[in-house]
Amino acid sequence: MGWVTGECLSTRTLLEPCAGEGAFVVEAGVRLIDSCREAGLRVDRHRLSSVIRAVEFHEPALKRARANVVAALLSRRVSPTLAAMLAEDWVVQADFLTMALDRGTFTDVAGNPPYLRWSKIPVGLKSLYESTLPEEFARGDLFVPFLDRMLGALSDGGRIGVVCSDRWRYMGFAEAFREKWIPLLDIRTDESVENESAFGARVGTQARILVAEKRARRKKAPKVSGKTLGELGYRFRSGPALGHSPAFQVSLDAALEKTRLLSYAVAKDVTEGVVANPSSAVISVHEEDGRLVTLKDYPKLERHLARHRAALKARYVVETAGRAWYTTIDRVRASDWSEPKLLIPEISRIPRIALDDMGTIPSHGVYAIFHPTRGRLDELYERLRDGGLLGLIEDIAPRVNGGYFRCYGKVLERIRL
């Protein structure tokens, strides 16, 4: 599913609808902690409490899941107080099939939905489910309404990963499920798994690992003005080229002079919504008037860049163009990016767009759209969000290996409204 420590997991949200004793949530939580530390982010309750939501119906299992989460976090040197608070925040007691659940809000959904024939559900609970669940899913086997609710909670472009009975693929009671969801899924993995290796014991059904991505829903085509964004005067610009990212891209809390650090968004930081949590910072070695800074005025910065001096001096821009060894290829200045802007990754499987009015500097792999008169972009954002961008560029954007769209400036300026 890509829930790995190399990703910025603190900007994502994971739902686990049937936590049991915590096998999934423990692993998710450990990777979340490791991800934050790799990115140089502070591990605290404010940042992490809402990232994971694991649901468990049965109170004894709930208590064991929380205890297992605490033990795992302690092994990652999280304080006992914070570990206990995160365990309570992450693992909640509820019936997943009847609890209030916001639709389309989780970037990731993972778990092992329960297999239980409908006829085996206790009478009182079965009556409750039949009165609250869609009729077409209140029959056959309990895992089908679980899968339906899991997918409903998943955001467009998000991923679901389950260890699940294979009966949804062919049984008559899952026909409505297949008709509803298969057209909206790109299945990445669907393979059988040895039951004993998955569960530690034999179970009475063939289990499969299913990983799928939920496609962005297309908006209805908006009324067109006959003009492209370029004709309407919108401006397009890719983020500044640095020339050697390991030297200039640093953590948000890097021990450097703060006046030389600016918030920096790479492609994975761009999600549908306002860019609020860039995963790193970028070093600015230029004053606002364009002059290079004098390194001796910034001793911490000077020591940091000196560690990369050999690689920086070997660059074309230095050896051939004769520029200072510590310059970036493009100037990185706050004033160049202070206007409200829309951010779009140049390469993505499902094109996505975010509205930024916080002066974030985009990486060279992210394009920005600016308003013709330096105004706000809320109206254009509403036209392009939630799959609208995909519908407008699908016929004009080239695709690269793996079916990824390439959304560079010349493509964006051809978007016709």
PyMOL commands that set and color helices and strands:
alter all, ss='L'
color gray80, all
select helices_A, chain A and resi 9-11+23-38+45-48+59-75+80-90+118-120+123-132+135-137+143-153+166-169+172-184+195-199+245-248+258-260+267-269+295-297+299-306+309-313+316-319+334-337+378-384+388-393+401-403+409-412
alter helices_A, ss='H'
color red, helices_A
select strands_A, chain A and resi 14-16+52-56+91-93+106-111+154-165+185-192+207-214+235-238+249-250+261-265+280-283+341-345+347-348+354-356+361-362+366-370+399-400+404-406
alter strands_A, ss='S'
color yellow, strands_A
deselect
rebuild
show_as cartoon
